[in-house]
């Protein structure tokens, strides 16, 4: 646990160092973050300790002494099996209660830091992402670093890709009220530059822009967006980790119902937008004026035909854009739903993972007959990394919809299950991991028969 906490400090040192944070805030951050390491640390701990303990027993011939008195390997493991089952139950309770609590507390701690020390989100001399803006300041001052100098802001536009708006100011101040989720950035003595996108290709090369001067300009930043930024590698807060099993089931049912309703409603909306439903009601032909035509466009003159085609192309392009946007929206909703289902299964996986990795480590230690921190540690880390990375790849595939969430959460455990059964069987029957004679003996018999046949000929 100490090793993983140190790794956490090094991973997030840039988030903590140089931010004028008190030691108690840093300690609370580590305290709230530590429970999230338990699903990673506990299975590895059980695997390492079981290999070391049973490897020590086998290396010092303790198992030989036990077997000489009629004590089998299963009987020697019995008390530890009871302990592991109790530990698995504790791990399940921890995953269902303590980890959601720590996620909630860490989220509130980050929100409080952003309110009491808003400059934490902004570093000197580099661009920092804060809400929908990217900001760079030359210098910060004040008790909480709220006074800024030489400010450059790139403002994002949700309707256009890229930075088309630049704001420069000589001075600025960050303000936030207690309990508020809004951070106000007051800029003073600056200029506002907005690039103009022209429909004329010749004017695009001139790069036209609009410039305005201001004495004071206020930008309001939603702190809820900052709170949704996780301190993990992908900088995304997984809210599903904040729920217990009962709450996850309710959220999954709610998300599933809304998702199914959206899927059913979207084709109907597209049908209405296409205008198909209004054709019958709007088209009332006079029977006396009807005449047969090979092409409906022949009824109209050239100008009308061009207008009809342009309108049709515009409608089709609009429908395609709507469908593509809705496709992305459906993918995001499906991914969110998959994350909630994976989080639900993870509550059970940690408990079963502890049991299965014990039945992998204990017989493996008895087979390799080596204790201490050398070979057992190498073997345990190799097995655990395989188990861990299989779980990561499976969960990523499940989030993207390539695997069912159930298999994404349980795949690594299901792969380790037969390995644990096989190793337990080999250790119980006093066999090695690989029985070389079982492979070489059939080959020797084959060649002996082959040479015998040749001699007879």
Secondary structure, 3 states (H helix, E strand, C coil): CHHHHHHHHHHCHHHHCCCCCCHHHHHHHHHHHHHHHHHHHHHHHHHHHHHHHHHHHHHCCHHHHHHHCCCCHHHHHHHHHHHHHHHHHHHHHHHHHHHHHHHHHHHHHHHHHHHHCHHHHCCECCCEEECCEEEEEEEEECCCCCEEEEEEEEEEECCEEEEEEEEEEEEEEEECCCCCCEEEEEEEEEEEEEECCCCCHHHHCCCCEEEEEEEEEEEEEEHHHHHCCCCCCCCCCCHHHHCCHHHHHHHHHHHHHHHHHHHHHHHHHHHHHHCHHHHHHHCCCCHHHCCCCCCHHHHCCHHHHHHHHHHHHHHHHHHHHHHHHHHHHHHHHHHHHHHHHHHHHHHHHHHHHHHHHHHHHHHHHHHHCCCCCCHHHHHHHHHHHHHHHHHHHHHHHHHCCCCCHHHHHHHHHHHHHHHHHHHHHHHHCCCCCCCHHHHHHHHHHHHHHHHHHHHHC
